[in-house]
Amino acid sequence: MKREKKSSLKRGNIVQFFCIVLIIIALNVIFSFLFVRLDLTSEKRYTLSKSTKTLLKNLDDMVFVKVYLSGNLPPDFAELSLKTREFLDEWRVYSPNIQYEFVDPAKGKTPQELKAVYNELYKKGLNPQPVQDVTAEGVNTRYVVPGAVINYHQREVPLDLLDSDHGMLYNRNDIINYSIEKLEYNFSNAVRRLTHQQKASVAFLKGHGELSNLLVYSAAVGIANFYEVDSVILDNKITRIFDVKIKDSTTGDFQIEGNKYDLLVIAKPTKPFSNYEKFILDQFVMRGGRILWYVDPVMAEMDSLMRYPEIPSLSLDLNLEDLFFRYGVRLNSDLLMDLNALPIPVHAGELAGQAQYKMIPWYYFPIVTPHSDHPIVKNLNVLKTEFVSSIDTVGTREGLKKTVLLTTSSTTKVVNTPAIITLDALRRKANIAEYNQHYKPVSVLVEGVFPSLFTGYEQVDKNIGFYEKSKPTKMLFVSDGDMVKNQTSDQKYPLPLGYDRFTDRAFGNQQFLLNAVNYLCDDEEILQVRSKDFKMRLLDNTRVLKEKTFWQVINVTLPLVLILLLGLVMFVCRRWKYVK
């Protein structure tokens, strides 16, 4: 009887073993065809956006990614390499056209050959990063290349995997963590640039004292990553921004066929527009054109203040007030001061014959923190401004939706013009009671059907195809022309838009511009990925110093205690089972 029971138990164990093996094999076969991934993060950071999945599924040819982040890497760069590989594996799940290769550019190279390789990669747009290894012989400096080259249809684009756009990050580990979070946006953007067949066209308007090409270089290059970029001088000529059809060559009659450009960027004009130029811009909008206005309603320049002890701030007449009012906004002739401001270097004396400077907040340069959930400003870094003014929304016309995108802080002071600006204000303590204005708008988005300013004007030439109401379109108003201006180096090279050379900080001006252009060009797929909500779960350094020993003890003892408890539970269960 005991033998039969023992034999039956043995057969049961064998059957159970083979059943478990078969179940494991079956699950492996099923999941080789079925991709399932659980993303338990609150912001779904490991879930590809819908637009990225659509992009991958629509690929009609192979996209080959060559990643140069391989070989003997420091731990933080090795983590970036691993996450990049995992990310590309996930891409391959959604498209068989994704292929990749990881290479070590230093493998098998002599120092001379390696130098040539790094120079070639630099010319392609990749930036080798210096890494220092501390050994018994001393400090050895070598380079790693955190970048990739993406090929599609015999075209290629470089991709820098080290994303340092977040101006609040200074530690390399934090920058790499941020770069890992931005992998989807950076890769998607690169592939979208390669596969985009028909690009929208963007033009910087010139001829009214706008910012020079040098000062909008960074803005133009950033936009050129997505769209065709041009510059155009209006010069009272309707053919500059319209495609025109000649109706009668003898009389010179013509008709507007359509807009040449999808979007106009007007960057800090300083000279007035003629009435005819306003008419041209008005009809551009009526035909569905979009305009991004970076306009200073007040004339105040820091360059002038550096040369003179004080300067006047005066209302700037651009002859645009009635046009703006018709479109639902008013740019006020005032200046906003804010306690949350950008510091500037101020001469504080000399030491050993060398000039000494001290960084002091300049309240005329507010730092703007976006609070809106609108895609243009969602998750955007803080922005720097220079002599910014307030904006009011006006009119109650139906069909126009107005959204305030940017405001100053809760400690704002409004300075009405004309007024005198002097650097002596830096030496005086701010009167907090005067900064009692709250959240003054400095950027407004207006969407919908716009009425023409020239409706009812008898002098309007109706033969050109005059429109009294616009097609559904969009415009964005920013009351600071300097928000689109990049600084320059001592050698007069353009610096990245949003970078401040005096504080060595990067602000969100470039991302705001790109988000605005993407939105105005109806390219919301890119916005969807870029504005994805990532929470940087960084360590609190102050708490680390205070609680370091406590957490070390917890990490060492807790696993041992858990193992002992588990062993005790198993012992009690076995004893209870067999005693019974």
C-alpha positions as a printed NumPy array, in Angstrom:
array([[  0.   ,   0.   ,   0.   ],
       [  2.827,   2.35 ,   0.909],
       [  4.687,   1.422,  -2.286],
       [  1.621,   2.201,  -4.418],
       [  1.15 ,   5.531,  -2.638],
       [  4.84 ,   6.379,  -3.066],
       [  4.735,   5.406,  -6.769],
       [  1.577,   7.464,  -7.306],
       [  3.208,  10.476,  -5.629],
       [  6.279,  10.071,  -7.832],
       [  4.153,   9.942, -11.005],
       [  2.272,  12.998,  -9.865],
       [  5.512,  14.936,  -9.322],
       [  6.786,  13.954, -12.779],
       [  3.514,  14.977, -14.416],
       [  3.565,  18.253, -12.496],
       [  7.163,  18.917, -13.617],
       [  6.39 ,  18.329, -17.296],
       [  3.227,  20.405, -17.075],
       [  5.243,  23.338, -15.696],
       [  7.833,  22.922, -18.465],
       [  5.106,  22.829, -21.144],
       [  3.429,  25.921, -19.686],
       [  6.764,  27.809, -19.712],
       [  7.433,  26.77 , -23.332],
       [  3.899,  27.746, -24.365],
       [  4.193,  31.159, -22.685],
       [  7.537,  31.778, -24.413],
       [  6.016,  30.89 , -27.797],
       [  2.964,  33.088, -27.195],
       [  4.956,  36.111, -25.999],
       [  7.407,  35.771, -28.9  ],
       [  4.481,  36.883, -31.09 ],
       [  2.708,  39.069, -28.538],
       [  4.405,  42.144, -27.062],
       [  3.188,  43.029, -23.568],
       [  4.793,  45.591, -21.316],
       [  3.449,  47.005, -18.066],
       [  4.417,  50.605, -17.396],
       [  3.846,  51.259, -13.701],
       [  5.311,  54.79 , -13.666],
       [  2.811,  57.544, -12.892],
       [  3.752,  59.596, -15.995],
       [  3.999,  56.517, -18.308],
       [  7.593,  57.328, -19.162],
       [  8.229,  53.913, -20.742],
       [  5.151,  54.011, -22.973],
       [  5.618,  55.271, -26.513],
       [  3.264,  58.064, -27.503],
       [  0.589,  57.471, -30.119],
       [  2.328,  59.763, -32.62 ],
       [  5.597,  57.81 , -32.294],
       [  3.845,  54.497, -32.901],
       [  2.148,  55.952, -35.98 ],
       [  5.493,  57.247, -37.233],
       [  7.1  ,  53.818, -36.858],
       [  4.244,  51.925, -38.493],
       [  4.301,  54.251, -41.511],
       [  7.984,  53.688, -42.321],
       [  8.291,  52.406, -45.883],
       [ 12.005,  51.598, -45.811],
       [ 14.745,  50.632, -43.395],
       [ 15.955,  53.153, -40.836],
       [ 19.496,  52.246, -39.763],
       [ 20.822,  53.686, -36.508],
       [ 24.561,  53.615, -35.834],
       [ 25.251,  54.332, -32.158],
       [ 28.817,  55.214, -31.153],
       [ 28.262,  54.765, -27.424],
       [ 29.959,  51.416, -26.869],
       [ 33.159,  49.894, -25.478],
       [ 34.835,  50.751, -22.163],
       [ 32.379,  53.311, -20.816],
       [ 32.034,  55.027, -17.421],
       [ 29.023,  53.729, -15.44 ],
       [ 26.776,  56.71 , -16.247],
       [ 27.476,  56.556, -19.988],
       [ 27.096,  52.757, -19.862],
       [ 23.608,  53.305, -18.415],
       [ 22.776,  55.697, -21.271],
       [ 24.044,  53.112, -23.77 ],
       [ 21.935,  50.349, -22.186],
       [ 18.771,  52.473, -22.131],
       [ 19.335,  53.49 , -25.749],
       [ 19.608,  49.827, -26.756],
       [ 16.446,  48.953, -24.84 ],
       [ 14.643,  51.9  , -26.417],
       [ 15.636,  50.832, -29.941],
       [ 14.522,  47.264, -29.139],
       [ 11.112,  48.652, -28.224],
       [ 11.014,  50.573, -31.497],
       [ 11.693,  47.348, -33.381],
       [  8.579,  45.851, -31.821],
       [  6.469,  48.436, -33.663],
       [  8.453,  48.431, -36.921],
       [ 10.621,  45.749, -38.547],
       [ 12.273,  48.557, -40.509],
       [ 14.286,  49.662, -37.465],
       [ 17.823,  48.281, -37.462],
       [ 20.717,  49.398, -35.295],
       [ 24.374,  48.804, -34.548],
       [ 26.483,  49.807, -31.541],
       [ 30.139,  50.499, -32.348],
       [ 33.187,  51.532, -30.346],
       [ 34.947,  54.267, -32.359],
       [ 38.166,  53.768, -30.357],
       [ 38.472,  50.027, -30.889],
       [ 41.666,  49.038, -32.718],
       [ 42.64 ,  52.626, -33.504],
       [ 46.018,  54.282, -33.079],
       [ 46.022,  57.749, -31.455],
       [ 46.404,  59.37 , -34.9  ],
       [ 43.583,  57.296, -36.406],
       [ 41.381,  57.986, -33.379],
       [ 41.929,  61.728, -33.711],
       [ 40.85 ,  61.542, -37.362],
       [ 37.739,  59.533, -36.37 ],
       [ 36.744,  62.077, -33.721],
       [ 37.24 ,  64.939, -36.172],
       [ 35.017,  63.177, -38.703],
       [ 32.31 ,  62.577, -36.097],
       [ 32.544,  66.21 , -35.002],
       [ 32.016,  67.344, -38.602],
       [ 28.902,  65.155, -38.727],
       [ 27.502,  66.977, -35.707],
       [ 28.467,  64.665, -32.842],
       [ 30.38 ,  65.934, -29.812],
       [ 33.006,  63.645, -28.205],
       [ 32.943,  64.1  , -24.435],
       [ 36.133,  64.052, -22.314],
       [ 36.252,  61.448, -19.553],
       [ 38.969,  61.338, -16.917],
       [ 40.228,  58.018, -15.521],
       [ 42.147,  58.187, -12.25 ],
       [ 44.843,  55.487, -12.049],
       [ 47.966,  54.846, -10.003],
       [ 50.   ,  56.527, -12.738],
       [ 47.853,  59.675, -12.66 ],
       [ 44.85 ,  61.093, -14.5  ],
       [ 44.211,  59.856, -18.019],
       [ 41.813,  61.75 , -20.317],
       [ 39.946,  59.92 , -23.047],
       [ 36.801,  60.565, -25.071],
       [ 33.426,  58.892, -25.483],
       [ 30.914,  59.733, -28.196],
       [ 27.336,  59.849, -26.824],
       [ 25.774,  60.119, -30.239],
       [ 24.286,  58.298, -33.191],
       [ 23.858,  58.722, -36.946],
       [ 20.469,  57.779, -38.415],
       [ 20.238,  56.779, -42.099],
       [ 17.102,  56.63 , -44.256],
       [ 16.795,  56.726, -48.061],
       [ 20.497,  57.589, -48.446],
       [ 20.078,  60.571, -46.138],
       [ 21.446,  60.862, -42.627],
       [ 21.074,  63.06 , -39.577],
       [ 23.285,  63.164, -36.471],
       [ 21.73 ,  62.74 , -33.049],
       [ 23.411,  63.866, -29.837],
       [ 22.216,  61.502, -27.107],
       [ 23.456,  63.812, -24.358],
       [ 20.575,  66.256, -24.046],
       [ 21.555,  69.247, -21.914],
       [ 18.644,  71.546, -22.836],
       [ 17.39 ,  71.513, -19.262],
       [ 19.063,  74.609, -17.875],
       [ 18.579,  73.638, -14.218],
       [ 20.841,  70.565, -14.449],
       [ 24.569,  70.919, -13.859],
       [ 25.634,  67.459, -12.661],
       [ 26.575,  64.99 , -15.425],
       [ 24.602,  62.149, -13.839],
       [ 21.479,  64.323, -13.766],
       [ 22.024,  65.375, -17.39 ],
       [ 22.341,  61.722, -18.437],
       [ 19.172,  60.819, -16.532],
       [ 17.391,  63.672, -18.285],
       [ 18.829,  62.484, -21.623],
       [ 17.399,  59.006, -21.022],
       [ 13.965,  60.547, -20.468],
       [ 14.295,  62.491, -23.741],
       [ 15.259,  59.5  , -25.914],
       [ 11.811,  59.184, -27.467],
       [ 11.568,  62.841, -28.424],
       [ 15.111,  63.066, -29.803],
       [ 14.906,  59.849, -31.857],
       [ 11.365,  60.575, -33.063],
       [ 12.313,  64.083, -34.076],
       [ 15.349,  62.839, -36.026],
       [ 13.367,  60.172, -37.89 ],
       [ 10.525,  62.618, -38.556],
       [ 13.03 ,  65.046, -40.094],
       [ 14.264,  62.29 , -42.407],
       [ 10.831,  61.064, -43.455],
       [  9.029,  64.4  , -43.729],
       [  8.313,  64.823, -47.431],
       [  6.424,  68.109, -47.436],
       [  7.674,  70.701, -44.979],
       [  5.883,  73.821, -43.899],
       [  7.59 ,  77.079, -44.857],
       [  8.566,  79.708, -42.285],
       [  9.886,  83.191, -43.087],
       [ 11.503,  85.83 , -40.86 ],
       [ 10.091,  89.219, -41.865],
       [ 12.692,  91.966, -42.452],
       [ 12.724,  95.64 , -43.377],
       [ 11.452,  97.271, -40.159],
       [ 14.586,  97.216, -38.014],
       [ 14.051,  93.611, -36.943],
       [ 16.809,  91.576, -35.282],
       [ 19.757,  90.829, -37.548],
       [ 20.451,  87.366, -38.939],
       [ 23.26 ,  86.956, -36.389],
       [ 20.879,  87.576, -33.481],
       [ 18.191,  85.148, -34.752],
       [ 20.697,  82.566, -36.002],
       [ 19.94 ,  80.049, -33.245],
       [ 16.188,  80.505, -33.723],
       [ 16.446,  80.017, -37.492],
       [ 18.644,  76.911, -37.171],
       [ 16.253,  75.388, -34.616],
       [ 13.246,  75.95 , -36.867],
       [ 15.188,  74.653, -39.891],
       [ 15.362,  71.242, -38.197],
       [ 11.631,  70.948, -38.915],
       [ 10.705,  73.347, -41.709],
       [ 11.941,  75.35 , -44.658],
       [ 13.254,  78.692, -43.382],
       [ 13.542,  81.902, -45.375],
       [ 13.749,  85.659, -44.803],
       [ 11.689,  88.196, -46.698],
       [ 11.69 ,  91.992, -46.933],
       [  8.107,  93.192, -47.289],
       [  8.95 ,  96.63 , -48.768],
       [  5.298,  97.391, -49.625],
       [  5.305,  94.638, -52.271],
       [  2.416,  92.207, -52.201],
       [  4.351,  89.625, -54.221],
       [  6.838,  89.088, -51.374],
       [  4.531,  86.877, -49.3  ],
       [  1.842,  85.941, -51.856],
       [  1.743,  83.873, -55.014],
       [  0.229,  86.233, -57.551],
       [ -1.561,  85.534, -60.844],
       [ -1.595,  88.201, -63.571],
       [ -5.162,  88.68 , -64.841],
       [ -4.426,  91.202, -67.582],
       [ -0.863,  91.891, -68.738],
       [ -1.868,  95.144, -70.435],
       [ -3.482,  96.722, -67.402],
       [ -1.329,  94.93 , -64.819],
       [ -4.366,  93.569, -62.959],
       [ -3.5  ,  90.636, -60.71 ],
       [ -5.088,  88.337, -58.192],
       [ -3.637,  86.662, -55.108],
       [ -3.484,  82.891, -55.549],
       [ -2.377,  82.052, -52.021],
       [  0.27 ,  82.499, -49.329],
       [  3.899,  81.743, -50.107],
       [  4.6  ,  80.9  , -46.467],
       [  2.728,  79.036, -43.76 ],
       [  4.155,  81.131, -40.919],
       [  5.769,  84.553, -40.549],
       [  8.057,  85.3  , -37.608],
       [  8.294,  89.011, -36.834],
       [ 11.252,  89.421, -34.469],
       [ 11.491,  92.759, -32.668],
       [ 10.62 ,  95.393, -35.29 ],
       [ 11.747,  98.935, -34.412],
       [ 10.434, 100.896, -37.418],
       [  6.737, 101.514, -38.216],
       [  4.814,  99.5  , -40.781],
       [  3.063, 101.371, -43.553],
       [ -0.698, 101.071, -43.931],
       [ -0.242,  99.084, -47.124],
       [  2.107,  96.657, -45.369],
       [ -0.519,  96.222, -42.651],
       [ -3.012,  95.454, -45.406],
       [ -0.647,  92.816, -46.835],
       [ -0.201,  91.193, -43.418],
       [ -3.938,  91.364, -42.763],
       [ -4.744,  89.541, -45.998],
       [ -1.995,  87.024, -45.264],
       [ -3.875,  86.17 , -42.065],
       [ -7.238,  86.197, -43.842],
       [ -5.922,  83.466, -46.176],
       [ -5.024,  81.216, -43.248],
       [ -1.495,  82.476, -42.633],
       [ -0.058,  82.344, -39.127],
       [  2.129,  85.004, -37.486],
       [  4.42 ,  84.73 , -34.472],
       [  4.83 ,  88.268, -33.116],
       [  7.864,  89.102, -30.937],
       [  7.175,  92.812, -30.434],
       [  8.521,  95.438, -28.011],
       [  5.86 ,  98.119, -27.385],
       [  8.483, 100.119, -25.435],
       [ 11.942, 101.193, -26.582],
       [ 14.544, 100.287, -23.941],
       [ 17.932,  98.755, -24.739],
       [ 20.56 ,  97.383, -22.369],
       [ 23.339,  98.334, -24.794],
       [ 22.36 , 101.993, -24.426],
       [ 22.278, 101.685, -20.644],
       [ 25.85 , 100.364, -20.644],
       [ 27.019, 103.516, -22.454],
       [ 24.992, 106.12 , -20.574],
       [ 24.184, 106.487, -16.856],
       [ 20.459, 106.569, -17.6  ],
       [ 18.16 , 106.12 , -20.563],
       [ 14.495, 107.   , -21.244],
       [ 11.947, 104.275, -21.89 ],
       [  9.565, 105.514, -24.55 ],
       [  6.513, 104.085, -26.28 ],
       [  7.516, 102.585, -29.635],
       [  5.187, 103.525, -32.477],
       [  5.047, 100.616, -34.951],
       [  1.651, 101.558, -36.408],
       [  0.317,  98.147, -35.394],
       [ -1.953,  99.042, -32.466],
       [ -5.199,  99.035, -34.48 ],
       [ -4.253,  95.747, -36.175],
       [ -3.52 ,  94.081, -32.827],
       [ -6.73 ,  95.465, -31.315],
       [ -8.72 ,  94.035, -34.224],
       [ -7.105,  90.66 , -33.556],
       [ -8.056,  90.738, -29.86 ],
       [ -4.951,  91.925, -27.984],
       [ -3.338,  95.13 , -26.796],
       [  0.377,  95.433, -26.079],
       [  0.69 ,  98.037, -23.332],
       [  3.318, 100.799, -23.266],
       [  4.711,  99.821, -19.882],
       [  7.614,  97.874, -18.439],
       [  7.296,  95.041, -15.933],
       [  9.716,  94.709, -13.034],
       [  9.792,  91.461, -11.081],
       [ 11.577,  90.327,  -7.928],
       [ 12.171,  87.003,  -9.672],
       [ 14.705,  88.402, -12.107],
       [ 17.85 ,  87.546, -14.032],
       [ 21.089,  88.761, -12.415],
       [ 23.509,  90.838, -14.466],
       [ 27.206,  91.576, -13.813],
       [ 27.778,  94.918, -12.095],
       [ 31.185,  96.503, -11.616],
       [ 32.113,  96.232,  -7.932],
       [ 35.634,  97.705,  -7.915],
       [ 39.098,  96.412,  -8.668],
       [ 41.425,  93.872,  -7.092],
       [ 45.11 ,  93.755,  -8.034],
       [ 44.343,  95.849, -11.067],
       [ 41.573,  93.497, -12.249],
       [ 37.972,  94.628, -12.539],
       [ 35.647,  92.779, -10.176],
       [ 31.984,  92.12 , -10.967],
       [ 29.084,  91.098,  -8.791],
       [ 25.924,  89.388, -10.045],
       [ 22.856,  91.375,  -8.926],
       [ 19.218,  90.717,  -9.949],
       [ 18.082,  93.264, -12.54 ],
       [ 14.34 ,  93.595, -11.962],
       [ 13.735,  94.761, -15.539],
       [ 14.722,  91.24 , -16.694],
       [ 11.948,  89.022, -15.234],
       [ 12.384,  85.25 , -15.232],
       [  9.09 ,  83.77 , -16.409],
       [  7.907,  80.411, -15.106],
       [  5.213,  78.743, -17.272],
       [  2.203,  77.489, -15.303],
       [ -0.239,  76.63 , -18.097],
       [ -0.955,  73.085, -19.278],
       [ -1.125,  74.239, -22.9  ],
       [  1.16 ,  72.1  , -25.124],
       [  3.288,  75.117, -26.063],
       [  4.434,  75.717, -22.486],
       [  3.738,  72.423, -20.73 ],
       [  6.825,  71.154, -18.827],
       [  8.822,  74.08 , -20.192],
       [ 11.913,  75.395, -18.433],
       [ 11.854,  78.978, -17.127],
       [ 12.383,  81.723, -19.716],
       [ 14.481,  84.863, -19.563],
       [ 13.181,  88.227, -20.723],
       [ 14.57 ,  91.743, -21.223],
       [ 12.379,  94.814, -20.749],
       [  9.094,  92.962, -21.15 ],
       [  5.666,  94.639, -21.27 ],
       [  2.161,  93.515, -20.332],
       [ -0.535,  92.294, -22.736],
       [ -4.296,  92.7  , -22.399],
       [ -6.934,  90.708, -24.238],
       [ -9.591,  92.977, -25.715],
       [-12.903,  92.587, -27.494],
       [-15.559,  89.894, -27.099],
       [-15.857,  88.716, -30.692],
       [-17.152,  85.214, -31.155],
       [-14.897,  82.834, -32.971],
       [-11.689,  83.948, -31.241],
       [-10.167,  81.884, -28.455],
       [ -7.521,  83.645, -26.351],
       [ -5.093,  81.718, -24.144],
       [ -2.577,  83.353, -21.807],
       [  0.598,  81.285, -22.087],
       [  3.156,  83.239, -20.039],
       [  2.906,  85.613, -17.097],
       [  5.248,  87.259, -14.646],
       [  5.304,  86.152, -11.   ],
       [  3.139,  87.256,  -8.08 ],
       [  5.68 ,  89.979,  -7.191],
       [  5.491,  92.321, -10.172],
       [  5.719,  96.084, -10.481],
       [  4.277,  97.981, -13.469],
       [  6.297, 100.984, -14.675],
       [  4.325, 103.252, -16.993],
       [  6.179, 105.058, -19.767],
       [  7.779, 107.433, -20.345],
       [ 10.192, 106.645, -17.512],
       [ 13.9  , 106.875, -16.752],
       [ 15.916, 103.666, -16.376],
       [ 19.185, 103.791, -14.475],
       [ 21.601, 101.184, -13.128],
       [ 21.571, 103.051,  -9.827],
       [ 18.442, 101.032,  -9.05 ],
       [ 20.748,  98.026,  -8.529],
       [ 22.319,  99.753,  -5.536],
       [ 18.992, 100.42 ,  -3.855],
       [ 17.067,  97.845,  -1.9  ],
       [ 13.76 ,  97.011,  -3.545],
       [ 10.616,  98.235,  -1.83 ],
       [  8.633,  95.002,  -1.594],
       [  5.364,  96.876,  -1.164],
       [  5.689,  98.304,  -4.678],
       [  5.806,  94.826,  -6.226],
       [  2.145,  94.14 ,  -5.575],
       [  0.929,  93.218,  -9.085],
       [  0.245,  89.56 ,  -9.832],
       [  0.832,  87.43 , -12.923],
       [  0.815,  90.036, -15.682],
       [  0.382,  88.341, -19.115],
       [  3.371,  88.613, -21.48 ],
       [  2.355,  86.056, -24.119],
       [ -1.093,  85.346, -25.552],
       [ -2.232,  82.81 , -28.147],
       [ -5.264,  83.8  , -30.277],
       [ -7.044,  81.19 , -32.403],
       [-10.119,  81.18 , -34.586],
       [-11.698,  83.275, -37.345],
       [-10.191,  86.782, -37.431],
       [-12.006,  89.838, -38.84 ],
       [-10.1  ,  91.988, -41.312],
       [ -8.996,  95.42 , -40.168],
       [ -9.779,  96.765, -43.635],
       [-13.423,  95.756, -43.896],
       [-15.347,  98.796, -45.16 ],
       [-12.279, 100.703, -46.306],
       [-13.071, 102.289, -49.676],
       [ -9.43 , 102.439, -50.799],
       [ -9.026,  98.664, -50.574],
       [ -8.519,  97.044, -53.985],
       [-11.205,  94.36 , -53.95 ],
       [-10.003,  93.02 , -57.324],
       [ -7.034,  91.243, -55.76 ],
       [ -9.363,  88.871, -53.924],
       [-10.087,  90.711, -50.695],
       [-11.137,  88.599, -47.66 ],
       [-13.233,  90.152, -44.888],
       [-12.904,  87.16 , -42.566],
       [-10.084,  84.712, -42.178],
       [-10.001,  80.994, -42.512],
       [ -9.531,  79.347, -39.09 ],
       [ -5.98 ,  80.272, -38.125],
       [ -3.698,  81.146, -35.196],
       [ -1.409,  83.923, -34.   ],
       [  0.873,  84.169, -30.99 ],
       [  1.89 ,  87.461, -29.384],
       [  4.975,  87.918, -27.171],
       [  5.597,  91.367, -25.665],
       [  9.389,  91.036, -25.634],
       [ 11.372,  90.978, -28.856],
       [ 14.511,  89.893, -27.001],
       [ 12.967,  86.544, -26.097],
       [ 13.881,  85.303, -29.598],
       [ 17.357,  86.912, -29.606],
       [ 20.483,  84.815, -29.002],
       [ 23.545,  86.273, -27.327],
       [ 26.925,  86.283, -29.054],
       [ 30.396,  85.323, -27.848],
       [ 33.356,  87.687, -27.611],
       [ 34.322,  86.491, -31.088],
       [ 30.813,  87.414, -32.331],
       [ 29.684,  83.807, -32.742],
       [ 25.985,  83.18 , -32.047],
       [ 25.29 ,  81.342, -28.796],
       [ 22.298,  78.981, -28.313],
       [ 18.98 ,  80.742, -27.888],
       [ 18.112,  80.931, -24.196],
       [ 21.712,  80.595, -22.992],
       [ 22.905,  83.429, -20.764],
       [ 26.669,  83.827, -20.893],
       [ 26.849,  85.831, -17.658],
       [ 25.076,  83.3  , -15.42 ],
       [ 26.107,  80.267, -17.523],
       [ 22.507,  79.025, -17.492],
       [ 20.287,  77.735, -20.269],
       [ 16.691,  78.941, -20.238],
       [ 13.646,  77.641, -22.13 ],
       [ 13.459,  80.322, -24.837],
       [ 14.48 ,  77.939, -27.627],
       [ 11.98 ,  75.271, -26.616],
       [  9.225,  77.885, -26.333],
       [  9.983,  79.081, -29.867],
       [ 10.022,  75.552, -31.306],
       [  6.837,  74.598, -29.456],
       [  5.138,  77.755, -30.728],
       [  6.231,  77.154, -34.333],
       [  5.189,  73.474, -34.178],
       [  1.792,  74.435, -32.808],
       [  1.209,  77.253, -35.301],
       [  2.186,  74.895, -38.138],
       [ -0.277,  72.244, -36.884],
       [  2.598,  69.87 , -36.119],
       [  1.175,  68.745, -32.804],
       [  2.652,  65.237, -33.106],
       [  6.065,  66.66 , -32.236],
       [  4.556,  68.69 , -29.406],
       [  2.915,  65.581, -27.982],
       [  6.265,  63.874, -27.549],
       [  8.242,  66.95 , -26.486],
       [  5.757,  67.971, -23.794],
       [  5.56 ,  64.479, -22.313],
       [  5.499,  64.817, -18.536],
       [  8.734,  63.532, -16.99 ],
       [  9.39 ,  63.861, -13.303],
       [ 13.089,  64.04 , -12.509],
       [ 13.27 ,  61.945,  -9.342],
       [ 16.598,  63.31 ,  -8.184],
       [ 18.126,  62.693,  -4.774],
       [ 17.819,  65.393,  -2.13 ],
       [ 21.497,  66.103,  -1.437],
       [ 20.764,  67.785,   1.907],
       [ 18.781,  64.787,   3.103],
       [ 21.469,  62.415,   1.82 ],
       [ 24.071,  64.091,   4.023],
       [ 21.813,  64.052,   7.082],
       [ 20.457,  60.491,   6.726],
       [ 23.336,  58.71 ,   4.97 ],
       [ 24.198,  56.349,   7.861],
       [ 20.56 ,  55.485,   8.537],
       [ 19.878,  54.41 ,   4.951],
       [ 23.154,  52.496,   4.744],
       [ 22.131,  50.445,   7.789],
       [ 18.644,  49.895,   6.346],
       [ 20.045,  48.697,   3.003],
       [ 22.42 ,  46.25 ,   4.693],
       [ 20.216,  44.837,   7.451],
       [ 16.742,  44.844,   5.855],
       [ 17.506,  42.15 ,   3.204],
       [ 19.041,  39.915,   5.896],
       [ 16.037,  40.367,   8.184],
       [ 13.651,  39.546,   5.328],
       [ 15.584,  36.368,   4.52 ],
       [ 15.528,  35.292,   8.176],
       [ 11.791,  35.982,   8.426],
       [ 11.131,  34.02 ,   5.24 ],
       [ 13.183,  31.108,   6.557],
       [ 11.298,  31.221,   9.854],
       [  7.932,  31.226,   8.072],
       [  8.956,  28.258,   5.902],
       [ 10.219,  26.384,   8.996],
       [  6.957,  26.968,  10.867],
       [  4.867,  25.929,   7.861],
       [  6.823,  22.722,   7.299],
       [  6.68 ,  21.858,  11.019],
       [  2.944,  22.495,  11.136],
       [  2.394,  20.403,   7.962],
       [  4.372,  17.341,   9.003],
       [  3.344,  17.381,  12.664],
       [ -0.283,  17.376,  11.479]])
